[in-house]
Amino acid sequence: MQTRLADFIRDTPEGRDADAILRKCVHCGFCTATCPTYQLLGDELDGPRGRIYLIKQFLEGAPVTARTQTHLDRCLTCRACETTCPSGVRYGRLADIGRGLVEERVGRPLAERIRRRALLAVIPHRARFAPLLALGRLARPLLPGRLARRIPPREPAGRWPAPRHARRVLALGGCVQGAIAPGIDAAAARVLDRIGISYVPAPASGCCGAASRHLHAHETACAMMRRNIDAWWPEIEAGAEAVVPTASACAFEVKEYAELLRHDPAYAGKAERVSSLARDLSEIVAAEDLSDLVPAHPPARVAFHSPCTLQHGQKLRGVVEGILERAGFELTAVGDAHLCCGSAGTYSILQPELSRALLARKIDNLEAQGPEAIATANIGCLAHLATAASAPVRHWIQLLDPGGGV
């Protein structure tokens, strides 16, 4: 694709990135076949190829309107198109650039601005989110069924083994996952302990930055990244072998720190080091002897939902499935497994109709063969699926933990 970027963007880091990405696109349209919103809406501008054209036109100086913003807002950033693209177009990076610049130039209605600011003020901050969740849980018995199902019930975390092994990996502390489902990280700590790895908390760490970045608060997100690097750094210097968030979205974001902070002279080197150590939990477990991880409960029929951040972002297709099969679980076939469930961070709040349509399709595919449980690898997907699923929804690591079976 030929480009003639406008002066306002041409010689900036974002402009150089966008230009390189645009020039890789060959207009083939393969991406539309795997785009969830294109499948729902059938509009070229609600697929990757159409959005690429919209971003290109804007970066070349064409007027940008609320219509452009709407089509970009509808994108889930699921990156299924990147998996499909034969030319290696980094659509996710281009979408981040385009949406950020459009956000600066196109206003939003007051109610929309307030809603987004509220999400920024709460979602990335566990200390603010947890009390609101607690209030929601108190009110849950009084709420209509559909609304009540959106509030996850309280679950105990259980024991977190003290660090005792020579091998140590680092957790992400302060994430809202700890308020919604504290049992996930604790189950990971117990499973890793059984295979000879200590899962070390980092209390000073917090949100990975993904939620803020996707809401276009780039500097806020970068500040969170720097805080996490500082929180992990003493343990990294002491020999910790990996940084291992249990949510696939967080693992993917930490792997991106090197790129996102590459222009920060104070943190670029440290960010590169942290990204090189970042691992999805499945990568750690899959590399180990799992003979001692046969669950205490009888293995069940499980439908696995692979989050977009796992299969498209991190390119780890089949890894969790392999772990579960090695542990004796029977995996059911899932149709359209490459498609997003509709959670996508704050997407389910900002685009509720599209999100619900994607959720309904996903639940139909996951439950088609009558699984006893649904497993996934990301807290957002887990909470979203649980609002509509008949079967219990668990993080896959909990299925390997004697205290957290089906």
PLY file of the C-alpha trace (Angstrom):
ply
format ascii 1.0
element vertex 406
property float x
property float y
property float z
element edge 405
property int vertex1
property int vertex2
end_header
0.00 0.00 0.00
1.46 3.38 -0.99
1.36 6.13 1.61
1.73 9.90 1.73
1.48 10.77 5.40
0.60 14.33 6.38
3.13 16.63 8.00
1.57 16.35 11.48
2.47 12.65 11.72
5.16 11.89 9.12
8.33 12.34 11.17
7.03 11.16 14.55
7.66 7.70 16.08
3.97 6.89 15.61
4.09 8.07 12.01
7.09 5.91 11.18
5.41 2.89 12.78
2.13 3.54 10.96
3.86 4.05 7.61
5.74 0.75 7.89
2.56 -1.10 8.87
0.43 0.43 6.12
2.99 -0.40 3.46
2.75 -4.10 4.37
-0.97 -4.30 3.65
-1.79 -5.76 0.20
-5.60 -5.31 0.38
-6.17 -9.09 0.17
-9.11 -9.09 2.58
-8.26 -12.38 4.27
-8.61 -10.53 7.58
-12.33 -9.92 7.08
-13.03 -13.65 7.25
-11.89 -13.84 10.89
-13.06 -10.42 12.12
-15.87 -10.81 14.69
-17.43 -7.39 14.07
-17.38 -7.82 10.29
-19.14 -11.15 10.70
-21.82 -9.51 12.84
-22.32 -6.28 10.87
-21.21 -7.11 7.32
-19.80 -3.60 6.85
-16.36 -3.26 5.24
-15.61 -0.36 7.58
-16.24 -2.66 10.56
-13.50 -5.04 9.44
-9.71 -4.65 9.56
-9.25 -3.72 5.91
-11.84 -0.96 6.10
-10.45 0.38 9.35
-6.96 0.40 7.85
-8.29 2.59 5.02
-9.95 4.95 7.50
-6.72 5.30 9.49
-4.67 5.76 6.31
-6.96 8.52 5.03
-6.80 10.34 8.35
-3.00 10.06 8.56
-2.77 11.44 5.03
-4.70 14.54 6.06
-8.35 13.71 5.34
-10.94 15.09 7.79
-11.77 12.79 10.66
-15.34 12.52 11.94
-17.42 10.84 14.62
-18.27 8.18 12.00
-14.59 7.27 11.75
-14.42 7.11 15.54
-17.46 4.83 15.70
-15.97 2.27 13.32
-12.67 2.29 15.25
-14.49 2.05 18.60
-16.25 -1.11 17.42
-12.92 -2.89 16.95
-12.25 -5.43 19.72
-8.47 -5.35 19.14
-8.70 -9.14 19.27
-5.90 -9.48 16.68
-7.56 -12.41 14.95
-6.78 -10.52 11.76
-3.06 -10.61 12.61
-3.20 -14.40 12.89
-4.89 -14.57 9.48
-2.83 -11.93 7.64
-0.32 -13.47 5.20
1.66 -10.21 5.05
2.32 -9.77 8.77
0.42 -6.49 9.12
0.58 -5.34 12.76
-3.00 -4.18 12.83
-3.18 -3.89 16.62
-0.38 -1.35 16.73
-1.89 0.62 13.84
-5.30 0.64 15.55
-3.73 1.96 18.76
-2.08 4.81 16.84
-5.19 5.65 14.84
-7.63 5.55 17.73
-5.36 7.60 19.96
-5.05 10.37 17.38
-8.75 10.31 16.54
-9.53 10.58 20.25
-7.57 13.84 20.36
-9.50 15.35 17.42
-13.07 14.11 17.77
-15.11 15.02 20.81
-17.49 12.70 22.62
-20.87 13.43 24.24
-20.67 14.38 27.92
-22.21 11.12 29.13
-19.65 9.11 27.15
-16.76 11.18 28.53
-17.99 10.67 32.08
-18.35 6.92 31.57
-14.83 6.57 30.19
-13.34 8.69 32.95
-15.14 6.57 35.53
-13.71 3.40 33.99
-10.22 4.92 34.05
-10.66 5.92 37.67
-11.84 2.49 38.85
-10.92 -0.47 36.63
-7.10 -0.20 36.83
-7.16 0.36 40.62
-7.90 -2.64 42.80
-8.19 -0.54 45.97
-11.04 1.42 44.37
-12.62 -1.48 42.52
-12.78 -3.92 45.45
-15.13 -1.85 47.70
-17.52 -1.27 44.80
-17.51 -4.98 44.03
-18.20 -5.73 47.70
-21.23 -3.41 47.63
-22.44 -5.11 44.45
-22.16 -8.50 46.10
-24.23 -7.29 49.08
-26.93 -6.05 46.71
-26.77 -9.12 44.45
-29.76 -10.97 46.01
-31.96 -7.95 45.33
-30.99 -7.43 41.71
-32.72 -8.75 38.56
-31.25 -12.05 37.35
-29.40 -10.67 34.34
-27.76 -7.89 36.34
-27.03 -10.16 39.30
-25.12 -12.57 37.03
-22.75 -9.76 36.09
-21.53 -9.59 39.70
-19.21 -12.53 40.43
-19.79 -14.29 43.76
-17.11 -14.15 46.41
-14.55 -16.95 46.39
-11.85 -17.78 48.95
-8.24 -17.56 47.85
-6.93 -20.44 49.92
-3.35 -20.96 51.01
-0.44 -19.30 49.15
2.72 -21.36 49.79
5.68 -19.44 51.15
8.65 -19.18 48.73
10.93 -22.19 49.34
12.39 -23.21 45.99
15.55 -22.12 44.22
13.44 -21.41 41.13
11.32 -18.28 41.55
8.88 -16.51 39.24
7.11 -13.22 39.92
3.40 -12.50 40.24
1.51 -9.35 39.28
0.01 -7.87 42.44
-2.75 -5.28 42.69
-4.63 -6.36 39.56
-8.44 -6.28 39.84
-8.36 -10.04 39.23
-7.39 -10.33 42.88
-10.69 -8.75 43.88
-12.85 -10.71 41.43
-11.21 -14.13 41.74
-8.36 -14.25 44.28
-8.31 -18.02 44.00
-6.63 -17.90 40.59
-3.24 -16.57 41.70
-3.33 -18.70 44.85
-4.07 -21.82 42.76
-1.15 -20.91 40.49
1.10 -20.58 43.54
0.06 -24.03 44.79
0.45 -25.71 41.41
3.84 -24.13 40.77
4.95 -25.06 44.30
4.15 -28.71 43.54
6.40 -28.68 40.48
9.30 -26.99 42.30
8.78 -23.29 41.49
7.96 -20.56 44.00
5.44 -17.95 42.89
6.61 -14.74 44.54
4.13 -11.90 45.13
5.10 -8.33 44.28
2.78 -6.22 46.46
4.00 -2.91 45.02
2.96 -3.90 41.50
-0.50 -3.16 40.14
-2.49 -3.02 36.92
-0.37 -3.96 33.91
-1.54 -0.80 32.11
-3.65 -2.45 29.40
-6.99 -1.03 30.54
-5.70 2.54 30.61
-3.90 2.20 27.29
-6.99 0.86 25.54
-8.94 3.83 26.91
-6.32 6.10 25.28
-4.69 7.18 28.57
-1.24 6.33 27.24
0.83 8.28 29.75
-1.14 6.86 32.66
-0.54 3.37 31.29
3.19 4.01 30.93
3.36 5.22 34.54
1.82 1.91 35.61
4.38 0.02 33.57
7.24 1.90 35.22
5.79 1.20 38.67
5.60 -2.52 37.91
9.15 -2.60 36.59
10.34 -0.94 39.80
8.35 -3.44 41.89
9.82 -6.45 40.09
13.35 -5.20 39.63
14.89 -6.20 43.00
13.69 -9.80 42.55
14.88 -9.83 38.93
18.33 -8.72 40.06
18.20 -11.45 42.72
17.67 -14.13 40.08
13.93 -14.50 39.46
13.62 -16.37 36.17
10.34 -14.97 34.85
7.47 -12.53 35.30
4.29 -14.60 35.13
0.87 -12.92 35.30
-1.93 -15.48 35.43
-4.21 -13.45 33.12
-3.26 -13.89 29.48
-4.11 -10.23 28.75
-1.66 -9.07 31.42
1.04 -11.47 30.22
0.63 -10.13 26.70
0.80 -6.53 27.90
3.99 -7.12 29.91
5.56 -8.70 26.83
4.83 -5.38 25.08
6.60 -3.19 27.68
9.82 -3.15 25.66
8.07 -1.62 22.66
5.80 0.70 24.61
8.68 2.19 26.64
11.38 2.05 23.99
11.57 5.86 23.77
11.91 6.30 27.55
15.65 6.73 28.23
15.26 5.90 31.92
13.24 2.70 31.44
13.87 1.39 27.92
16.61 -1.01 29.04
14.71 -2.28 32.06
11.52 -2.65 30.01
13.36 -4.76 27.46
14.66 -6.97 30.24
11.21 -7.37 31.81
9.60 -8.17 28.46
12.27 -10.78 27.77
11.38 -12.43 31.10
7.61 -12.20 30.67
5.88 -15.56 30.29
2.33 -16.71 30.12
1.56 -19.13 32.93
0.91 -21.84 30.35
4.46 -21.51 29.02
5.88 -22.22 32.47
3.63 -25.18 33.25
3.88 -26.78 29.81
7.66 -27.05 30.11
7.51 -29.07 33.35
6.88 -32.69 34.38
3.15 -32.80 35.12
3.01 -36.31 36.56
2.33 -34.90 40.05
-0.41 -32.59 38.80
-3.16 -35.16 38.27
-6.11 -33.41 39.93
-7.62 -34.83 43.09
-11.03 -34.69 41.39
-11.87 -37.05 38.51
-10.92 -35.42 35.21
-13.93 -33.90 33.49
-15.13 -32.99 30.02
-13.92 -29.43 29.53
-14.53 -26.84 26.82
-11.58 -24.48 26.59
-12.05 -20.90 25.48
-8.70 -19.56 24.29
-8.63 -15.80 24.94
-7.60 -13.58 22.04
-4.59 -12.40 24.05
-3.44 -16.01 24.33
-4.02 -17.35 20.81
-3.68 -14.20 18.70
-1.63 -11.87 20.89
0.91 -14.31 22.32
0.52 -16.94 19.55
0.15 -19.72 22.13
-2.51 -21.79 20.42
-2.92 -25.29 21.82
-0.59 -24.88 24.79
-3.22 -24.87 27.54
-5.18 -27.55 25.72
-2.07 -29.74 25.74
-1.59 -29.23 29.47
-5.18 -30.18 30.26
-5.02 -33.28 28.07
-1.77 -34.35 29.76
-3.58 -34.01 33.10
-6.33 -36.35 31.89
-9.10 -33.94 30.95
-11.24 -34.62 27.89
-11.51 -31.51 25.74
-14.67 -31.00 23.75
-14.58 -29.53 20.25
-15.40 -25.80 20.10
-16.65 -24.26 16.88
-15.25 -20.90 15.75
-12.67 -21.12 18.53
-10.69 -18.27 16.95
-13.45 -15.72 17.59
-13.58 -13.29 20.52
-16.09 -13.82 23.33
-16.92 -10.10 23.40
-15.24 -9.23 26.70
-12.16 -7.42 25.35
-11.33 -5.36 28.42
-13.90 -2.57 28.73
-15.58 -3.45 25.40
-18.47 -5.24 27.10
-19.30 -1.97 28.89
-18.68 0.43 26.01
-20.19 -1.73 23.22
-22.78 -3.82 25.08
-24.94 -4.87 22.13
-22.07 -6.18 20.03
-20.54 -7.77 23.12
-23.74 -9.63 23.99
-24.10 -10.91 20.43
-20.55 -12.27 20.47
-21.10 -13.78 23.92
-24.23 -15.62 22.79
-22.36 -17.15 19.84
-19.43 -18.13 22.03
-21.59 -19.79 24.69
-23.47 -21.76 22.03
-20.17 -23.08 20.66
-18.63 -23.81 24.06
-21.66 -25.69 25.39
-22.60 -27.50 22.16
-21.11 -30.81 23.37
-22.25 -30.64 26.97
-19.00 -29.96 28.87
-18.97 -30.28 32.65
-16.89 -27.11 32.88
-15.59 -24.26 30.75
-11.97 -23.24 31.20
-10.23 -20.09 30.04
-7.03 -18.16 30.70
-8.09 -14.56 31.27
-10.11 -12.95 34.03
-12.09 -10.72 31.66
-13.19 -13.69 29.55
-13.94 -15.72 32.67
-16.19 -13.07 34.21
-17.91 -12.39 30.88
-18.57 -16.06 30.06
-19.87 -16.72 33.58
-22.74 -14.28 33.02
-24.29 -16.58 30.40
-22.83 -20.08 30.78
-24.72 -23.02 32.23
-21.50 -24.87 33.11
-19.10 -23.47 35.74
-16.33 -21.28 34.30
-12.83 -21.61 35.78
-9.31 -20.51 35.06
-7.51 -23.54 33.67
-4.89 -23.48 36.46
-7.67 -24.07 39.00
-8.48 -27.39 37.32
-4.97 -28.60 38.16
-5.25 -27.55 41.82
-6.71 -30.11 44.25
-8.54 -27.27 45.98
-10.02 -25.88 42.79
-11.37 -28.70 40.66
-14.49 -28.60 38.49
0 1
1 2
2 3
3 4
4 5
5 6
6 7
7 8
8 9
9 10
10 11
11 12
12 13
13 14
14 15
15 16
16 17
17 18
18 19
19 20
20 21
21 22
22 23
23 24
24 25
25 26
26 27
27 28
28 29
29 30
30 31
31 32
32 33
33 34
34 35
35 36
36 37
37 38
38 39
39 40
40 41
41 42
42 43
43 44
44 45
45 46
46 47
47 48
48 49
49 50
50 51
51 52
52 53
53 54
54 55
55 56
56 57
57 58
58 59
59 60
60 61
61 62
62 63
63 64
64 65
65 66
66 67
67 68
68 69
69 70
70 71
71 72
72 73
73 74
74 75
75 76
76 77
77 78
78 79
79 80
80 81
81 82
82 83
83 84
84 85
85 86
86 87
87 88
88 89
89 90
90 91
91 92
92 93
93 94
94 95
95 96
96 97
97 98
98 99
99 100
100 101
101 102
102 103
103 104
104 105
105 106
106 107
107 108
108 109
109 110
110 111
111 112
112 113
113 114
114 115
115 116
116 117
117 118
118 119
119 120
120 121
121 122
122 123
123 124
124 125
125 126
126 127
127 128
128 129
129 130
130 131
131 132
132 133
133 134
134 135
135 136
136 137
137 138
138 139
139 140
140 141
141 142
142 143
143 144
144 145
145 146
146 147
147 148
148 149
149 150
150 151
151 152
152 153
153 154
154 155
155 156
156 157
157 158
158 159
159 160
160 161
161 162
162 163
163 164
164 165
165 166
166 167
167 168
168 169
169 170
170 171
171 172
172 173
173 174
174 175
175 176
176 177
177 178
178 179
179 180
180 181
181 182
182 183
183 184
184 185
185 186
186 187
187 188
188 189
189 190
190 191
191 192
192 193
193 194
194 195
195 196
196 197
197 198
198 199
199 200
200 201
201 202
202 203
203 204
204 205
205 206
206 207
207 208
208 209
209 210
210 211
211 212
212 213
213 214
214 215
215 216
216 217
217 218
218 219
219 220
220 221
221 222
222 223
223 224
224 225
225 226
226 227
227 228
228 229
229 230
230 231
231 232
232 233
233 234
234 235
235 236
236 237
237 238
238 239
239 240
240 241
241 242
242 243
243 244
244 245
245 246
246 247
247 248
248 249
249 250
250 251
251 252
252 253
253 254
254 255
255 256
256 257
257 258
258 259
259 260
260 261
261 262
262 263
263 264
264 265
265 266
266 267
267 268
268 269
269 270
270 271
271 272
272 273
273 274
274 275
275 276
276 277
277 278
278 279
279 280
280 281
281 282
282 283
283 284
284 285
285 286
286 287
287 288
288 289
289 290
290 291
291 292
292 293
293 294
294 295
295 296
296 297
297 298
298 299
299 300
300 301
301 302
302 303
303 304
304 305
305 306
306 307
307 308
308 309
309 310
310 311
311 312
312 313
313 314
314 315
315 316
316 317
317 318
318 319
319 320
320 321
321 322
322 323
323 324
324 325
325 326
326 327
327 328
328 329
329 330
330 331
331 332
332 333
333 334
334 335
335 336
336 337
337 338
338 339
339 340
340 341
341 342
342 343
343 344
344 345
345 346
346 347
347 348
348 349
349 350
350 351
351 352
352 353
353 354
354 355
355 356
356 357
357 358
358 359
359 360
360 361
361 362
362 363
363 364
364 365
365 366
366 367
367 368
368 369
369 370
370 371
371 372
372 373
373 374
374 375
375 376
376 377
377 378
378 379
379 380
380 381
381 382
382 383
383 384
384 385
385 386
386 387
387 388
388 389
389 390
390 391
391 392
392 393
393 394
394 395
395 396
396 397
397 398
398 399
399 400
400 401
401 402
402 403
403 404
404 405
